[in-house]
Amino acid sequence: MNSSQTNSLQLLRLLVSRLERLSVDSHWARRASGLRGNIIKMLEEADSGEPVSAARLELVTGSAFDLLRRAAHDIPDLEELLKKKAG
């Protein structure tokens, strides 16, 4: 395994932990669960010595970032909530 692939796998481990943190109330949580499952399967394959294609790594990494980005848009703006509460 080359250093680029090692870095990609470390990034996927980080993304798995971020996907786990999505609120179960979020409509993105179900998609995150499926994506997390796919990523964990890839990580297990890589850890057992099976080759993981760069294209597959790129696809799931991009999907994870996209899902996290979309979920972040659903997080309410704290300042806006405080203004509404005060006013």
Disulfide bonds with the S-S distance in Angstrom:
none
